Amino acid sequence: MTDTPRLSLIDEVSRMMPGEKSMIVSSEHLAQSGGWQVSEYEYGLIVAYNAFSRWMTRCMSAVTGHSDFNPLDILVLHNVNHRGRAKRMTDVAFVLNIEDQHTVNYALKKLVRSGLVQGERRGKERFYMATEEGRRVCTAYAELRERCLLDTVRSLESDPDELRRIATVLRGLSGFYDQAARAASST
């Protein structure tokens, strides 16, 4: 073991991207008013979201053999499987911060048709749980994620708590966007 200090995840990624550091913004016109840092953050979100979406769909395709699941379908399946408890559609939408509940409803119907999720009525509400096949798919997804993604992230030897800090910042910034969306709706 060496006595070299551990680099932050950001330092590790910066080392992989040679060249001088400059503004990388999503749209120049959004960066002209002095808020280029926010535009740079937004570009990072765009790139990360698209890479994450591509990862989810390819991983799901590899474990199921089907390529007809979109990122929302996959997120809904994992959420329904979470902790092995039945969930209402509104709870899934709330946890995933999805305003258009009909998109979650459509994903649930698709997952029910595929045999990965089952629904049951309890009074006036419908609750959803992963089927045995749905749980198997989630386990296979987790195993493939371990081999293809987590092993690589661990090889960076960066501070795992930094990922937690980044996640906390992202959740906090999402609140700013939610507030801004409410403000834009009232103008």
C-alpha positions as CSV (number, residue, x, y, z in Angstrom):
1,M,0.0,0.0,0.0
2,T,1.3,3.4,-0.9
3,D,1.3,6.6,1.2
4,T,0.0,8.7,-1.7
5,P,-3.1,10.7,-0.8
6,R,-6.4,9.5,-2.3
7,L,-7.7,11.8,-5.1
8,S,-11.2,13.0,-5.1
9,L,-13.5,11.5,-7.8
10,I,-13.5,14.9,-9.5
11,D,-9.7,15.0,-9.5
12,E,-9.7,11.4,-11.0
13,V,-12.1,12.4,-13.8
14,S,-10.2,15.6,-14.5
15,R,-7.0,13.5,-14.8
16,M,-8.7,11.3,-17.4
17,M,-9.6,14.4,-19.4
18,P,-6.4,16.1,-20.4
19,G,-6.2,19.8,-21.5
20,E,-6.8,23.1,-19.9
21,K,-9.9,23.6,-17.8
22,S,-12.4,25.7,-19.6
23,M,-16.1,26.4,-19.5
24,I,-18.2,23.5,-21.0
25,V,-21.7,24.9,-21.2
26,S,-24.9,23.5,-22.7
27,S,-25.8,26.6,-24.6
28,E,-23.7,29.8,-25.0
29,H,-26.7,32.0,-24.8
30,L,-27.6,30.6,-21.3
31,A,-24.1,31.3,-20.0
32,Q,-23.8,35.0,-21.1
33,S,-25.6,36.6,-18.1
34,G,-22.8,35.5,-15.7
35,G,-24.4,32.2,-14.8
36,W,-22.0,30.1,-16.7
37,Q,-21.4,27.8,-13.8
38,V,-25.1,26.8,-13.7
39,S,-25.0,26.2,-17.5
40,E,-21.9,24.1,-17.0
41,Y,-23.7,22.1,-14.3
42,E,-26.7,21.7,-16.6
43,Y,-24.5,20.4,-19.4
44,G,-23.0,17.9,-16.9
45,L,-26.5,16.8,-16.0
46,I,-27.5,16.4,-19.7
47,V,-24.5,14.2,-20.5
48,A,-24.8,12.2,-17.3
49,Y,-28.5,11.6,-17.7
50,N,-28.0,10.4,-21.3
51,A,-25.1,8.1,-20.3
52,F,-27.1,6.8,-17.3
53,S,-30.2,6.2,-19.5
54,R,-28.1,4.3,-22.1
55,W,-26.5,2.3,-19.3
56,M,-29.9,1.3,-17.8
57,T,-31.4,0.3,-21.1
58,R,-28.4,-1.8,-22.2
59,C,-28.0,-3.4,-18.8
60,M,-31.7,-4.3,-18.8
61,S,-31.5,-5.6,-22.3
62,A,-28.6,-7.8,-21.3
63,V,-30.4,-9.4,-18.4
64,T,-33.8,-9.8,-20.0
65,G,-33.1,-10.1,-23.7
66,H,-35.7,-7.4,-24.4
67,S,-34.8,-4.0,-25.6
68,D,-38.3,-2.5,-25.2
69,F,-37.8,-1.1,-21.7
70,N,-37.1,2.6,-21.5
71,P,-35.3,4.3,-18.6
72,L,-38.5,5.2,-16.7
73,D,-39.7,1.6,-17.0
74,I,-36.4,0.4,-15.4
75,L,-36.5,3.0,-12.6
76,V,-40.1,2.1,-11.8
77,L,-39.2,-1.6,-11.7
78,H,-36.3,-1.0,-9.3
79,N,-38.5,1.3,-7.1
80,V,-41.4,-1.3,-7.0
81,N,-38.8,-4.0,-6.0
82,H,-37.2,-1.7,-3.3
83,R,-37.5,-3.3,0.1
84,G,-40.0,-5.9,-1.0
85,R,-43.1,-3.8,-0.1
86,A,-46.1,-3.1,-2.2
87,K,-46.3,0.5,-3.4
88,R,-49.0,2.7,-4.9
89,M,-48.4,4.4,-8.2
90,T,-48.5,7.8,-6.6
91,D,-45.8,6.7,-4.1
92,V,-43.5,5.6,-7.0
93,A,-44.1,8.9,-8.8
94,F,-43.4,10.9,-5.6
95,V,-40.1,9.0,-4.8
96,L,-38.9,9.4,-8.3
97,N,-40.0,13.1,-8.4
98,I,-42.2,12.5,-11.5
99,E,-44.9,15.1,-11.9
100,D,-46.7,13.3,-14.8
101,Q,-48.1,10.3,-13.0
102,H,-49.6,8.9,-16.2
103,T,-46.1,8.1,-17.4
104,V,-45.5,6.0,-14.2
105,N,-49.0,4.4,-14.7
106,Y,-48.0,3.5,-18.3
107,A,-44.7,2.0,-17.1
108,L,-46.5,0.0,-14.4
109,K,-48.9,-1.4,-17.0
110,K,-46.0,-2.3,-19.3
111,L,-44.2,-4.0,-16.4
112,V,-47.3,-5.9,-15.5
113,R,-47.8,-7.1,-19.1
114,S,-44.1,-8.3,-19.1
115,G,-44.7,-10.3,-15.9
116,L,-42.1,-8.4,-13.9
117,V,-44.7,-6.6,-11.7
118,Q,-48.1,-7.5,-10.3
119,G,-50.8,-5.3,-9.0
120,E,-53.6,-5.9,-6.5
121,R,-56.5,-3.9,-5.3
122,R,-56.7,-2.9,-1.7
123,G,-59.9,-1.0,-1.2
124,K,-60.0,1.9,-3.7
125,E,-56.2,1.8,-4.4
126,R,-54.0,-0.4,-6.5
127,F,-50.7,-1.6,-5.0
128,Y,-47.7,-3.0,-7.1
129,M,-45.0,-5.5,-6.2
130,A,-42.3,-7.2,-8.2
131,T,-43.1,-10.7,-9.2
132,E,-40.6,-13.5,-8.7
133,E,-39.3,-12.9,-12.2
134,G,-39.1,-9.2,-11.5
135,R,-37.0,-9.8,-8.4
136,R,-34.8,-12.2,-10.5
137,V,-34.3,-9.5,-13.1
138,C,-33.4,-6.9,-10.5
139,T,-30.9,-9.3,-9.0
140,A,-29.3,-10.0,-12.4
141,Y,-29.2,-6.3,-13.1
142,A,-27.4,-5.7,-9.8
143,E,-24.9,-8.4,-10.5
144,L,-24.2,-7.0,-14.0
145,R,-23.9,-3.5,-12.5
146,E,-21.4,-4.8,-10.1
147,R,-19.2,-6.4,-12.8
148,C,-19.5,-3.6,-15.4
149,L,-19.8,-0.4,-13.4
150,L,-18.9,-0.7,-9.7
151,D,-15.6,-2.5,-10.3
152,T,-14.5,0.3,-12.6
153,V,-15.6,3.0,-10.1
154,R,-13.8,1.3,-7.3
155,S,-10.6,1.1,-9.4
156,L,-10.4,4.8,-9.2
157,E,-9.5,4.5,-5.5
158,S,-11.3,7.7,-4.7
159,D,-13.1,8.5,-1.5
160,P,-16.5,6.7,-1.5
161,D,-17.9,9.5,0.7
162,E,-17.4,11.9,-2.1
163,L,-20.1,10.2,-4.1
164,R,-22.4,10.7,-1.2
165,R,-21.6,14.4,-1.0
166,I,-22.2,14.7,-4.8
167,A,-25.5,13.0,-4.5
168,T,-26.5,15.3,-1.6
169,V,-25.6,18.3,-3.7
170,L,-27.6,17.0,-6.7
171,R,-30.7,16.4,-4.5
172,G,-30.4,19.9,-3.1
173,L,-30.0,21.5,-6.5
174,S,-33.1,19.6,-7.7
175,G,-35.0,21.6,-5.1
176,F,-33.9,24.9,-6.7
177,Y,-35.1,23.6,-10.1
178,D,-38.5,22.6,-8.6
179,Q,-38.8,26.1,-7.0
180,A,-37.9,27.7,-10.3
181,A,-40.4,25.6,-12.1
182,R,-43.1,26.8,-9.7
183,A,-42.1,30.4,-10.2
184,A,-42.1,30.0,-14.0
185,S,-45.6,28.5,-13.9
186,S,-46.9,31.5,-12.0
187,T,-45.5,34.2,-14.3
